[in-house]
């Protein structure tokens, strides 16, 4: 499995967890059909462990928004990309941002990719 697919599958799992925080066991049963390799597992575990810190970083770079107002798709994509940028040295920042924009465009609304790109650009600058 390539990293693009692993990242997308990790997104699907993390999105479901974000939407149904109180039903972890049910989600784990539902996500058994989503295959994740070592890289995808690293993303899921890392984002879950660092979620508060990631959200705090995202929050400090938002203008006229709060983390609670961001749709779950964008929030999940931002968390994954920020985790890669901060904690995974073998992923170039521009690759992580490009992948995040692609995920946001695929699963979000019309302007999701631009929003994700803007927030991540502020974080890295």
ChimeraX commands (.cxc) that place a marker at each C-alpha (Angstrom):
marker #1 position 0.00,0.00,0.00 radius 0.5
marker #1 position 1.44,3.41,-0.91 radius 0.5
marker #1 position 1.44,6.35,1.48 radius 0.5
marker #1 position -1.34,8.14,-0.38 radius 0.5
marker #1 position -3.69,5.20,0.18 radius 0.5
marker #1 position -2.50,4.72,3.76 radius 0.5
marker #1 position -3.12,8.41,4.45 radius 0.5
marker #1 position -6.60,8.22,2.92 radius 0.5
marker #1 position -7.50,5.13,4.97 radius 0.5
marker #1 position -6.16,6.75,8.13 radius 0.5
marker #1 position -8.34,9.77,7.31 radius 0.5
marker #1 position -11.43,7.55,7.07 radius 0.5
marker #1 position -10.77,6.01,10.47 radius 0.5
marker #1 position -9.92,9.31,12.18 radius 0.5
marker #1 position -12.95,10.99,10.62 radius 0.5
marker #1 position -15.25,8.31,12.02 radius 0.5
marker #1 position -13.60,8.63,15.43 radius 0.5
marker #1 position -14.07,12.40,15.35 radius 0.5
marker #1 position -17.74,12.06,14.42 radius 0.5
marker #1 position -18.50,9.37,17.02 radius 0.5
marker #1 position -16.08,9.96,19.87 radius 0.5
marker #1 position -18.20,8.12,22.40 radius 0.5
marker #1 position -18.58,4.94,20.37 radius 0.5
marker #1 position -14.97,3.81,19.96 radius 0.5
marker #1 position -15.64,0.06,20.11 radius 0.5
marker #1 position -18.39,0.25,17.49 radius 0.5
marker #1 position -16.17,2.30,15.22 radius 0.5
marker #1 position -13.31,-0.14,15.57 radius 0.5
marker #1 position -15.69,-2.88,14.43 radius 0.5
marker #1 position -16.89,-0.74,11.50 radius 0.5
marker #1 position -13.37,0.17,10.42 radius 0.5
marker #1 position -12.07,-3.39,10.34 radius 0.5
marker #1 position -12.78,-3.36,6.60 radius 0.5
marker #1 position -10.49,-0.33,6.14 radius 0.5
marker #1 position -6.99,-1.61,5.64 radius 0.5
marker #1 position -4.12,0.34,7.11 radius 0.5
marker #1 position -0.46,-0.51,6.82 radius 0.5
marker #1 position 2.25,0.49,9.29 radius 0.5
marker #1 position 2.27,4.06,8.04 radius 0.5
marker #1 position -1.51,4.40,8.30 radius 0.5
marker #1 position -1.46,2.92,11.79 radius 0.5
marker #1 position 1.27,5.38,12.77 radius 0.5
marker #1 position -0.91,8.25,11.58 radius 0.5
marker #1 position -4.03,7.05,13.38 radius 0.5
marker #1 position -2.21,6.40,16.63 radius 0.5
marker #1 position -0.14,9.59,16.44 radius 0.5
marker #1 position -3.08,11.87,15.69 radius 0.5
marker #1 position -5.10,10.29,18.49 radius 0.5
marker #1 position -2.25,10.70,20.98 radius 0.5
marker #1 position -1.40,14.29,19.96 radius 0.5
marker #1 position -4.93,15.49,19.20 radius 0.5
marker #1 position -5.05,18.19,21.88 radius 0.5
marker #1 position -1.67,19.59,20.90 radius 0.5
marker #1 position -2.55,19.50,17.20 radius 0.5
marker #1 position -5.87,21.24,17.81 radius 0.5
marker #1 position -4.16,23.92,19.87 radius 0.5
marker #1 position -1.67,24.62,17.08 radius 0.5
marker #1 position -4.45,24.72,14.50 radius 0.5
marker #1 position -6.53,27.04,16.72 radius 0.5
marker #1 position -3.74,29.57,17.08 radius 0.5
marker #1 position -3.50,29.90,13.30 radius 0.5
marker #1 position -7.20,30.37,12.56 radius 0.5
marker #1 position -8.64,33.77,11.70 radius 0.5
marker #1 position -12.30,34.39,12.56 radius 0.5
marker #1 position -12.78,30.66,13.19 radius 0.5
marker #1 position -12.62,28.34,16.15 radius 0.5
marker #1 position -11.60,24.69,16.02 radius 0.5
marker #1 position -15.17,23.73,16.94 radius 0.5
marker #1 position -16.56,25.52,13.87 radius 0.5
marker #1 position -14.35,23.65,11.42 radius 0.5
marker #1 position -16.09,20.76,9.67 radius 0.5
marker #1 position -14.85,17.30,10.63 radius 0.5
marker #1 position -13.40,16.63,7.18 radius 0.5
marker #1 position -11.16,19.70,7.27 radius 0.5
marker #1 position -10.30,19.22,10.94 radius 0.5
marker #1 position -9.26,15.61,10.38 radius 0.5
marker #1 position -7.20,16.49,7.30 radius 0.5
marker #1 position -5.47,19.33,9.17 radius 0.5
marker #1 position -4.63,17.04,12.09 radius 0.5
marker #1 position -3.09,14.39,9.84 radius 0.5
marker #1 position -1.01,16.86,7.87 radius 0.5
marker #1 position 0.13,18.75,10.95 radius 0.5
marker #1 position 1.10,15.48,12.61 radius 0.5
marker #1 position 3.21,14.57,9.58 radius 0.5
marker #1 position 4.83,18.01,9.50 radius 0.5
marker #1 position 5.66,18.07,13.22 radius 0.5
marker #1 position 6.52,14.46,13.94 radius 0.5
marker #1 position 7.50,12.59,10.77 radius 0.5
marker #1 position 10.85,13.70,9.41 radius 0.5
marker #1 position 10.66,11.52,6.31 radius 0.5
marker #1 position 7.66,13.38,4.87 radius 0.5
marker #1 position 8.49,16.65,3.10 radius 0.5
marker #1 position 6.24,19.49,4.23 radius 0.5
marker #1 position 5.08,20.31,0.71 radius 0.5
marker #1 position 4.08,16.66,0.13 radius 0.5
marker #1 position 2.05,16.62,3.33 radius 0.5
marker #1 position 0.29,19.86,2.40 radius 0.5
marker #1 position -0.43,18.69,-1.16 radius 0.5
marker #1 position -1.86,15.41,0.14 radius 0.5
marker #1 position -3.98,17.31,2.67 radius 0.5
marker #1 position -5.39,19.60,0.00 radius 0.5
marker #1 position -6.17,16.61,-2.18 radius 0.5
marker #1 position -7.99,14.82,0.65 radius 0.5
marker #1 position -9.93,17.98,1.51 radius 0.5
marker #1 position -10.96,18.45,-2.12 radius 0.5
marker #1 position -12.04,14.84,-2.41 radius 0.5
marker #1 position -14.01,14.53,0.83 radius 0.5
marker #1 position -14.87,18.10,1.73 radius 0.5
marker #1 position -16.80,20.92,0.20 radius 0.5
marker #1 position -15.88,23.08,-2.76 radius 0.5
marker #1 position -13.53,25.40,-0.84 radius 0.5
marker #1 position -12.15,22.84,1.61 radius 0.5
marker #1 position -8.83,22.46,-0.18 radius 0.5
marker #1 position -8.21,26.21,-0.20 radius 0.5
marker #1 position -9.10,26.46,3.48 radius 0.5
marker #1 position -6.76,23.59,4.44 radius 0.5
marker #1 position -3.96,25.04,2.30 radius 0.5
marker #1 position -4.38,28.45,3.93 radius 0.5
marker #1 position -4.30,27.15,7.49 radius 0.5
marker #1 position -1.31,24.88,6.87 radius 0.5
marker #1 position 0.56,27.68,5.08 radius 0.5
marker #1 position 0.11,29.91,8.13 radius 0.5
marker #1 position 1.31,27.15,10.43 radius 0.5
marker #1 position 4.54,26.53,8.53 radius 0.5
marker #1 position 5.38,30.19,7.91 radius 0.5
marker link #1:1,2 radius 0.2
marker link #1:2,3 radius 0.2
marker link #1:3,4 radius 0.2
marker link #1:4,5 radius 0.2
marker link #1:5,6 radius 0.2
marker link #1:6,7 radius 0.2
marker link #1:7,8 radius 0.2
marker link #1:8,9 radius 0.2
marker link #1:9,10 radius 0.2
marker link #1:10,11 radius 0.2
marker link #1:11,12 radius 0.2
marker link #1:12,13 radius 0.2
marker link #1:13,14 radius 0.2
marker link #1:14,15 radius 0.2
marker link #1:15,16 radius 0.2
marker link #1:16,17 radius 0.2
marker link #1:17,18 radius 0.2
marker link #1:18,19 radius 0.2
marker link #1:19,20 radius 0.2
marker link #1:20,21 radius 0.2
marker link #1:21,22 radius 0.2
marker link #1:22,23 radius 0.2
marker link #1:23,24 radius 0.2
marker link #1:24,25 radius 0.2
marker link #1:25,26 radius 0.2
marker link #1:26,27 radius 0.2
marker link #1:27,28 radius 0.2
marker link #1:28,29 radius 0.2
marker link #1:29,30 radius 0.2
marker link #1:30,31 radius 0.2
marker link #1:31,32 radius 0.2
marker link #1:32,33 radius 0.2
marker link #1:33,34 radius 0.2
marker link #1:34,35 radius 0.2
marker link #1:35,36 radius 0.2
marker link #1:36,37 radius 0.2
marker link #1:37,38 radius 0.2
marker link #1:38,39 radius 0.2
marker link #1:39,40 radius 0.2
marker link #1:40,41 radius 0.2
marker link #1:41,42 radius 0.2
marker link #1:42,43 radius 0.2
marker link #1:43,44 radius 0.2
marker link #1:44,45 radius 0.2
marker link #1:45,46 radius 0.2
marker link #1:46,47 radius 0.2
marker link #1:47,48 radius 0.2
marker link #1:48,49 radius 0.2
marker link #1:49,50 radius 0.2
marker link #1:50,51 radius 0.2
marker link #1:51,52 radius 0.2
marker link #1:52,53 radius 0.2
marker link #1:53,54 radius 0.2
marker link #1:54,55 radius 0.2
marker link #1:55,56 radius 0.2
marker link #1:56,57 radius 0.2
marker link #1:57,58 radius 0.2
marker link #1:58,59 radius 0.2
marker link #1:59,60 radius 0.2
marker link #1:60,61 radius 0.2
marker link #1:61,62 radius 0.2
marker link #1:62,63 radius 0.2
marker link #1:63,64 radius 0.2
marker link #1:64,65 radius 0.2
marker link #1:65,66 radius 0.2
marker link #1:66,67 radius 0.2
marker link #1:67,68 radius 0.2
marker link #1:68,69 radius 0.2
marker link #1:69,70 radius 0.2
marker link #1:70,71 radius 0.2
marker link #1:71,72 radius 0.2
marker link #1:72,73 radius 0.2
marker link #1:73,74 radius 0.2
marker link #1:74,75 radius 0.2
marker link #1:75,76 radius 0.2
marker link #1:76,77 radius 0.2
marker link #1:77,78 radius 0.2
marker link #1:78,79 radius 0.2
marker link #1:79,80 radius 0.2
marker link #1:80,81 radius 0.2
marker link #1:81,82 radius 0.2
marker link #1:82,83 radius 0.2
marker link #1:83,84 radius 0.2
marker link #1:84,85 radius 0.2
marker link #1:85,86 radius 0.2
marker link #1:86,87 radius 0.2
marker link #1:87,88 radius 0.2
marker link #1:88,89 radius 0.2
marker link #1:89,90 radius 0.2
marker link #1:90,91 radius 0.2
marker link #1:91,92 radius 0.2
marker link #1:92,93 radius 0.2
marker link #1:93,94 radius 0.2
marker link #1:94,95 radius 0.2
marker link #1:95,96 radius 0.2
marker link #1:96,97 radius 0.2
marker link #1:97,98 radius 0.2
marker link #1:98,99 radius 0.2
marker link #1:99,100 radius 0.2
marker link #1:100,101 radius 0.2
marker link #1:101,102 radius 0.2
marker link #1:102,103 radius 0.2
marker link #1:103,104 radius 0.2
marker link #1:104,105 radius 0.2
marker link #1:105,106 radius 0.2
marker link #1:106,107 radius 0.2
marker link #1:107,108 radius 0.2
marker link #1:108,109 radius 0.2
marker link #1:109,110 radius 0.2
marker link #1:110,111 radius 0.2
marker link #1:111,112 radius 0.2
marker link #1:112,113 radius 0.2
marker link #1:113,114 radius 0.2
marker link #1:114,115 radius 0.2
marker link #1:115,116 radius 0.2
marker link #1:116,117 radius 0.2
marker link #1:117,118 radius 0.2
marker link #1:118,119 radius 0.2
marker link #1:119,120 radius 0.2
marker link #1:120,121 radius 0.2
marker link #1:121,122 radius 0.2
marker link #1:122,123 radius 0.2
marker link #1:123,124 radius 0.2
marker link #1:124,125 radius 0.2
view
